[in-house]
Amino acid sequence: MAQQAPLTEHGFTPYKPKKGEGYMSEGQAKHFTEILEAWKRDLMNEVDRTVGHMKDEAANFPDPADRATQEEEFSLELRTRDRDRKLIKKIDDTLDLISDGEYGYCETCGVEIGLKRLEARPTATQCIDCKSLDEIKEKQIKGK
């Protein structure tokens, strides 16, 4: 029985470049487009579920503690959806980079980000070295 390749975080089989295939070829761009579009669909479905859940669960509890609990749950859900909304925007920006032929290259130094890093973080815009330097600088500025 043939062994199946492990799935990425987003449920896709990692891309296997063909011999002589250049970086961010048409096949690679298509691979990442499919990952990003599926991720966006999942996030949009979560948004729809949250809206439906909040409509269905909204109740005017007579007990102040029950009302407070429900409000806190809704608040947490809304914060999560706000993060999702920002991620959807980042996914859309990344899809634009793919269509412009600029995806997969570090926005700071211009080198290839790398397929493995992009499969782990499809919205990455920096190579690991530049990202690490940014994080070190951020820690120094914040004094942590």
Buried (B, 14 or more C-beta within 10 A) or exposed (E): EEEEEEEBEBEBEEBEEEEEEEEBBEEBBEBBBEBBEEBBEEBEEBBEEBEEEBEEEEEEEEEEEEEEEBEEEBEEBEEEBEEBEEBBEBBEEBBEBBEEEEBBBBEBEEEEBBBEBBBEBBBBBBBBEBBEBEEEEEEEEEEE
